[in-house]
Amino acid sequence: MVGIIEEQHPDRAQLFMQWKQMGWPVMVDSLNLLNVPYVPITLEIDEGGVIRFVDPRFGKPSDIQENFLGRVFQSAVVSTPALPAPPDLEKLRRAATNGTATAWGTYADALVLWGGQQRLGEALAAYKRALELVPREGHTHFRLGVAYRKRYDSSYRQPGDFQMAVEQWQAALDTDPNQYIWRRRIEQYGPRLHKPYPFYDWVETARREITARGETPVPLQVEPRGSEFASPTEGFELIQTSVKEPDPLGRILRDEGKLVTVETTVVPPEVAPGGSTRVHMVFRPNPGTKAHWNNEVDGLRLWINAEQGWQANSHLFALPNPPQTISRETRTLELELLAPAQSAPGTYTLRAYALYYVCEDVNGTCLYRRQDIPFQIKVRQGVH
């Protein structure tokens, strides 16, 4: 038995398998090269590598033995085939130059799978070239989104990579709204109102039980957060309904990103009237100014101005400080917004601001600063 997973972060599946003591090998297909529209799917493959059954509907376990495992097929191999060698990336690049969309897509796939993080930028360019030749190709949009998210999770991250990933996944889904894999990728990071289930609420339980067995849990490259733990809701839930705005007159001096950079991602990137979306905000001390958080006073606070009929699940969000006096960790906040039921199609600019204590350099001046954070949400025609 061999498994195939469609995960963006395959080490999470590895942790799950360790937890459940599942011992068979699992291959990774983050790009969905199999083009499967849903999971799970069962393939029964004979000795020669020929797929004999797809999602067989056997009545009882003995049927598997009788109809598949106990049979000898004509394509049985007589020797073990050699393992395939990694592709020749330069050869694929030459084939793609002035070639077809398929050739550019094949080259991009190979770069993602074999080129390493340092060549993800080339993969992005190759996918874009494929889309220039054949626009609105769902599989290419999806894989472009996967590549953007891979770069976002790497040391080669560029501002906007996460938002671009979400927009490409949405573009893929727009070509085929029945594609389960593409829809789930957006829902993983999206609002509670549109979630089918909590995606990774099992992670902490798994770690505890693995540790209790005397094992070390598989480490995760990217920790799940907020939306990936959140449970679905039937209606838009308000966390706080009456809170005091911390800086209503705008008297706190502004940080224009010199000390702390802010990146926002809206998932999904557009909603129908009356639909909801989730906004991810990431705060990073600027390494260029050697900035760090001052944890001796209040933690980071975020105020969202819900204007033009929009609703926020809360107006005020706060992050507790870590125990260290100073730190340089990335801080994240997520909030949810509900579009007005009668909103006209178009792009809406909403505004938030963050308040935080931050210091310049190791022994530099510590300051209390505000950063204004405008972000945009698109409203499309139709129902949510």
Order of alpha helices (4+ residues) and beta strands (2+ residues): beta-alpha-beta-beta-beta-alpha-alpha-alpha-alpha-alpha-alpha-alpha-alpha-beta-beta-beta-beta-beta-beta-beta-beta-beta-beta-beta
